[in-house]
Amino acid sequence: MTQPSPYAPPDAPPRADFLQRIAAEVHRRVVGQDYMVDRLLIGLLTGGHVLMEGLPGLAKTLAVRTLADTIDASFQRIQFTPDLLPADVVGTTIYNQRTGEFVPHRGPIFAHIVLADEVNRAPAKVQAALLEAMQERQVTIGGETYPLPQPFLVLATQNPIEQVGTYPLPEAQVDRFMLKVRVGYPTREEEKEILRRMGGGADIPVSPVATPADILQARAAINGLYLDDRIADYILDLVHATREPKKYGVAELAPLIEYGASPRATLALAACARAHAYLRGRGYVEPADVKAIAPDVLRHRINTSYEAEAEEVTPDDVVRRILKAVRVP
């Protein structure tokens, strides 16, 4: 007989059957990449934007487009380039000669799911325009403010190795991404299956199995998921350990961290842990949910020092040491 979890409330866990159907439809086109698909679903369920970092050809764009198809949501892909203008993203006003008035022309940002491809190729003024949309869920065109459709999600990609013609993302914008997901190569077996499915060049159809309304209802359910005080303290310990590592038994990290994660990281870690539990059919959060999602929430919110660069210590290394040092409730 299964023992009840010490972190569980007395009520029954929620059901997330439609999410399993979404994942199944996505995997009709995307072979493997379970980790990436799971994190995309967590971003969708929390309303948190996702930054995907990986080499070209790893199905990042395909996964995002397929995700939009499976929830019958509007989708726009914006190819970021150095000559891109803010108006190319959010829209502009156009003079109507017939009426003698300026009318708004909405840009591609007005979609449920927006793929910002190679987001680090756009200059600062475009980054600023995208920042308002990501944070406020609204854009300003010609002095008027227009709300974006709900749910609204920015899924951005960047190439980790190509730096020519790129602009480092401002820290304020990086922090607006709830998750930063590293996308790796498929296994040999998965790549053989990719060859079998995609070798002929034929498109693989997928069916919509959910609606944007279903996603909004799931978000409401996730916000009410039970989070025990011990789990909340564990989340706080992990975030505070990035700021004051000496207090948590990892004093050797102090000279390696220039600054740690902000309170926004605390909120993101709690929200993503809830979504992680919800995807697994539980109505409560366990420490395993927090540990599983912590690297994706924290890696882009920890700024390492020059000493860390000299010692080739990455933010991922810092997160691993903190997870190992902080006591699990």
C-alpha positions, 0 to 999 in steps of 0.5 A, a space after each residue: 500500500 502506498 504511503 501518503 505523502 507528508 506534503 499532501 493535503 487531504 483533498 484529491 489531486 487534480 487531473 491533467 489528462 488534456 496535457 498528456 494529450 498535448 504532449 502526445 500530439 507534440 511527440 508525433 512531430 518531435 522525436 525525443 526532447 521530453 525535457 524540452 517539451 515538459 518545460 514548454 508545458 510548464 511555461 504554458 501552464 504558469 504563463 512564464 516565458 521560456 528562453 531555449 538555448 541550443 544549437 540549430 536543428 534541434 527541433 526548437 522551432 518545430 516544437 513551439 509551432 506544434 505546441 500552438 497547433 495542439 491547443 488551437 492557438 494563434 502563433 507568430 514567428 518573429 525572426 530577429 535580425 540586427 535591422 529589426 525595428 520595434 514597429 516590426 514587432 509591436 506594430 505601428 500606426 498607418 495613415 488612412 487617406 480615405 478617413 484622414 486618420 491614423 489607424 493602428 496596425 498590430 504587429 506579430 506580437 499579437 498572438 497567443 504564442 510568439 516564437 522569438 527566433 534568435 532573440 539575441 540578434 535584435 538591438 536594444 530598442 527592439 529588446 525594450 519593446 519586447 520587454 513591455 509585452 513580456 512583463 505587462 502583457 500589453 503594448 503601446 502603439 501611437 500612444 494607445 495601449 492595447 492588451 495582448 491575447 490570453 494566454 500569451 507566451 513568448 518562447 525565445 531561442 538563441 544560439 549559444 556558440 555564434 556571437 557575430 552580429 548578436 547583442 547580449 540580452 539585458 539583465 532586466 529582460 533575461 530575468 523576465 524569462 521564467 525558464 532558461 532551458 538548455 536543449 541538447 542532441 537526441 540519442 542515436 535511437 531517437 535520431 534514427 526515428 527522426 530519419 524514419 519520420 522526416 526523411 521523406 519530407 512529408 508533413 506530419 499532421 497534428 490535431 488540436 486537443 485543447 483550447 486557450 480556455 483550457 490552459 487558462 482553467 489549468 492555470 487557475 487550478 495550478 495557482 491553488 495547488 497546495 504548497 506546504 510551509 516546509 516546501 516554501 522554506 526550502 524554496 527560500 533557502 535555495 534562492 537565498 543561498 545564491 545571495 549568501 552562500 556562507 550561511 548555507 555551507 557553501 562559502 567557497 561559492 561566495 567569490 564566484 557569485 557576483 549577485 544572486 537570484 531576485 525575489 522574482 526567482 522565488 515566485 518563479 520557482 514556486 509557480 514552476 514547482 506547482 506546474 511540475 507537480 500538476 503535470 504529474 497528477 498531484 495536487 501538492 508540491 514535493 521537494 523533488 518538484 523543486 529540485 527538478 525545476 530549480 536549474 531552469 529557473 535559477 541558471 539565468 538569474 545567477 551572475 558569476 564573477 570574473 573569478 568564476 570565469 577564470 575557474 570555468 565555473 558556470 551558473 549551472 555548477 553553482 546551482 548544482 552545488 547549492 542543491 547538494 548543500 541545502 537541506 531537503 525537508 
